[in-house]
Amino acid sequence: MLIKHVIIRLSARSRASLSCAGMLAAAVFMAVAHAQTDPAQLAYVPQHVTVPLSRPYTVAPGTVFVAGNDVLIPLFTKLDARWEQLEPEVKFKKIMMGSTLSIEGLVSEKSAFGPIGRGNRRPEIDEFVQRFGYPPTYIKIGYDSNPNNKLSTGIWVNASNPIKQITLAQAAAVFTTGGGTGDITHWSQLGVGGDWGPLPIHAYVTRDTHAILAMIDEMRDKFGGQPFSPLVEWVPTEESAIDAVAQDAYGMVLMDYWNNVAEMKGVTTWAHLADFGPHIKFVPMVIDDKGTLSDGTMNGPLHPMASAIGININKVPGKPLDPWLKAYCEFLLSKDAQEIIGSPEMREVGFRPLRPDEAAEELKKIE
């Protein structure tokens, strides 16, 4: 009986081992299958495409004109070089001066596609719709999370504030209203205790309409597109907004890319860096309670509010793209391009590739 009992137990263990092995094999099979279907894991296959001479953006045989964002110049220089190796019959003549050119070039029909360093603004979409009767197609190819070594777009507070982290939904409930989950108006609602808990949050947003307006629009889209809260205090510029939080222990500001430890390259120079820099801190963010915390740097996970980068194209609903343009979009979402975007050289500039599964979603836009 004892021997029989041992044999039965061994058999049960064997069955369990076989079951685990089967589950493991299935998991491996699914992972391999996923890698094979994820475009970002597959190399681009040359299609030997050419450009029709009849297109208004064709400036010479085999050469198309492209207008877009200047921040993307180092990236598209690398992408163009790889594309030319794969599809030598299609070359680009680019003018890269700003993201506004992305839509403007398409509306004028002089640009084949528009590289853009952010999402589209509503007025830009409206301009396109007014011209063609349908919206532009935005193909996301990656993210610009830390341009010029600045921290990602996100939330800043006074350095004395004990808050440790914030979710995207919580930030949305502070700065916008009508999201359906109730507005957040006091620090206790963010889990902050002590003297901060019962006191109201002083929420600041900049009203600067020069360089930051597009970012403000994009920030609100990240929050679900709801209107800003009437409790938000609007201040004239980015610098005045960050200055306010540096002097307000109960302040919180929604900011474009910023850096409180070094001089910033780009359009903004913080006059009060030396005296106010130590008095502010960036609040790490997660998309939700199950997300991975991001500190806004290139060292950790992608920040939930990082700006997308991509191209705008003019895709007529129900009609196929020109073969060369469809092939180019596929190239941007392929392993060839995504490895360039995720390369150490591009990470130094602040770019990140798409997250897993995103390339497949973007490809659906050109079907």
N, C-alpha and C positions, 0 to 999 in steps of 0.2 A: 504494500500500500504506500509506503514511504517513497519507494522508487517511482511508482506511478504518479504520485503527487508531484514529485520533482520534475518529472517529464512534462506534466501538464503545465506547470509554472514556466518551465523553459519555453514551451510552445507558445504560451501567452506572450512572453517577452519577445520571442521571435516575431510573432504577428505584429506586436507593437513597433518593433524595429523596422519591419517591412513597411508598415503604414507610414512611419516617419520618413523612411527613405523615399516612399512614393510621393509624399507631400513635398519633400525637398526637391525631387526631380521635377515635379510640376511647377514649383516656384522658379526653378532655374529655367525651365522651358518658357514660362511666361516672361521672364526677364529678357531672355534672348529674343523672343518674338517681339517684345516691346522695342528693344534696341533696333530691330530690323525695320520696324514701322515708324519709328520716330525720325523725321527728316533730318533733325539736327545731328543724328548719329550716322547719317549716310553721306558719302562723298557725292558731289555733284557730277552727273554724267553729261559730258558735252553733247549738245544737240545740233551744233553747226548752224546756228541761227544767223539771219541777216536782217537788216533794217530796210523797210520800204522807203524808196526815195520820195514817195508822195506825202509822207508825213510832214507837218509843219515844223516839227522839232528836228528834222534831219538837216544838218547844216553842211554836210558833205557826204559822199558815198561811204556808207559804213560808220558814220559819226553822228551821234545825237547830242543835242544840247540839254543840259541839266542845270537847274537852279535850286539852291538850298542853303543849309545852315553851315556857317564857317567853323563852328566847334567840331564838326564832324570831318573836317579836312584830313587830319592824320589817319582817321579810320578808313575813309573812302579812298585815300591814296593807296592803302594796303589792299583793300578790297578790289579796287580797279586793276591793280597789278595781277592779282590772282585770277580775276575774271578774264583778263586779256590772254593769260596762258591757256585758259579753257575755251574761250570763245573769241578768237582773234579778229573775227569779222565785224564785231560790234565794239566801237570805241566811244568815249564820252568827252565832250567839251563842257567843263563845269564852270559855273560862277557861284561861289559859296560865300554869301555875305550875311545871311541871317535866316531864321526859321520862317519868317513871313514870306520869303521867296518860294517856299515849298508850294503853297496854294496859289500864290500870284502867278507863278510860272505855268501852272496847269490851267488856270483861268484864261490866260493869254494864249494857251495852246502852243507856246514856244518851248516849253520844257517837257521832256519825256516823262520824268518822274521827279519828285521833290524830296530830297533828304531833309529830315527835320529832327531837331534835338529835343523834342517834347511832344506832347499831344496837341491836337488841333484846338484852336480857340473857337468858341461859338460863332463870333463874327466871320471868321475865316470859312467855316463850314457854310454859313448863310450866303457868303459871297459866291462860293462854288455852286450851291444849290440854285441860286438866282440865275447863274449863267447856264447851267446844264439841266436842272430839274431833278437832280439826284445828288446824294452826298459823295464826297471823295472817299476812296478806299484807302485806309491807313494800314500799312503792313508793318507791324512791330518786329524789329530785328534784334533788340537788346535793350540795355539800360545805360543811362549816364548817371551814375550814383554819386560820384565824387569829383566833379570837374575842378581842375586846378587845386586839388588837395583840400577842397572844402568838404565839410560834413554834409550828408544828404539833406534834402528838404525835410523839414520835420518840426518838432516841438522843442522850444527852449524855455527854461525857467530860471529863477534866481538861484544862485549856487547854494544858498542857505536852505532851500526847500528839500525836505527829506524824501520826496517822491523818487521811486526806484525805476518805474517803467510805466508805459501807457499802451493801450491797445489802439488800433486804428479806429474802432468803433467808439471808444471813449473820447478820443480826440475829436471825432466828428460830432459827438454829442455836446462837446464844449463850444465848438466854433460855429456849428450850424444848428438849425432847429427844424422840427417836423420830421425827423427820421423814423419815428414810430416807437422808439424805445425810451423816450423821455430825455429832456435836456439835462446836462450836467452843469451845475452852477456853483457847487461848493467843493472844497478840497476833500472832504470826508467821502464824497461819492467816488473819488479816485483811490480810496484806501489810505489817505494821508491823515494821520492823527495829530496829537499834540495841539499846539497853538494854531496850526493851519486848518485843522479839521472843520470847525464850525464857520470858518470865514469864506466869503465869496471869492471865486476865481476872477482875477482881472485879466480878461482875454484881450490880446492886442493883435491887430492885423494891419499891415501897411497899405496905404492908399496910393502909393507911388504908381503912376501910370506910364513911366518911361520904360524900364526894362523888366519890371516885376509883374505887370498886369497879366501877361500870359500865364505866369506861374501861379498867381492867385486863382485864376480860372481853373487851372489844372488841379490845384490843391482841393478846391471845392468838388471837382469831379471825383477825386480820390475818396472824398467823404460821402459820396452818393448823390451829389448834385443838388442837395437841399440848400435853401437860402441861408445866408449867414445869420447868426443869432443877433437879435437887437441889443444884446448885452455886450457884444464885441465893441471895443474901442478902436476906432480907426485913427491911425497916426500917419503923418505925411510921407515918411520914407522908411526904408529898411533900417537905416542907421538909427533913426529916432525910435523905432520899434524895439530894437535890441537894447538901446540905451534905457528905455523905460523899464524893461524887465531887470536890467542890471541894478536898478535903483528901487525896484518894487518887489518886496519879499513874497508877495502873493500874486505876482504877475505870471502870465504864460503867453508866449508869442508863437504864432505860426509863421515860420521863416523859410525863405528860399535858402539855397546853399549858403553856409556860413562857416566861419572858423574863428575860434576865440583864443587861439594860441600862436598864430603867426600872421604875417602880412598876407593878404589875399590877392592872388592874381585875378585879373578880370575887371569887371566894371565897378566893383565896390572896394573902396579903401576905408577901413574903419578908423576914424580919427581918434576914438577913445579906446583903441585896442589895449594900450598899456595900462590904463587905470580901470577900465570896465571889464576887460577880458576875463579876469579871475572871478568876476561876480556873476557869471552866467554858466549854465551847464545844459548840455544836450540830453534830452530824455530818451533812453532806449525804447524802441517800439516793437510790438508784435502785431501781426494782422488780427489774431484772436487769441483766446486762452490756450490754444493748442499749437500756436505758431512758435517759431524760433526767434529769440530776442536778437534784435539788430542794434548795434551801437552807432550806426551811421557811417562807419568807416569801411574801407576796402578789406579789412581783416576778417570781418564777420559776415553773416548772412546778408542778403540783399535787403535794404530797408523798404518797408511797405510803401513809402511815399517817393521812392526813387523814380525819376522821370524816364519814360520810355524813349527810345530812339527808333527811327524807322524811315519809311518813305511813304509819300502820298502818290497814288496813281489815279488815273481817270478810267475807271472801269464802268462801261455802260451796262446797266442791269440786263441780264438775259443774253448778253453777247460775249463771245470769248475775247480775251486779250490777244494782241499781236503775239505770235509765237516767241519773238525775241524778248518781249517784256515779261511774259509769263516765265520764260526760262530764267531771266534775271532775278525775278522774285524767288524762284525756287533755289537759285544759287545763294541768295542772301540768307535763306533758312536752312541751308545745307551745312554739313560738317566743315566744309572748306571755309565758309564765311564765319561760322560760329566759333571755330578755333582761332581765327584771327581776332574776333571781338574779345575772346577770353584770354588772349595771349598776355604774357607779362608786360609787354610794351604797351598794349592798350589798357591794361589794368592801371598802369601808372598814370594814364590820362584820366581814368575814372570810369571806363566802360566795362560793362559786364554782358555776357551772352544771355540768351533766353534761358528760362528755367525749363526743366524737363516737361515735355508734352506741349509746350507753348508753340513750337514750330508747326506742329500738326494743326493746331487751331488756326494759326495765321494762314496756312496753305488753303484752308477752306474758303478764304476770302477771294481767291483767284480761280476757283473752280467754275 
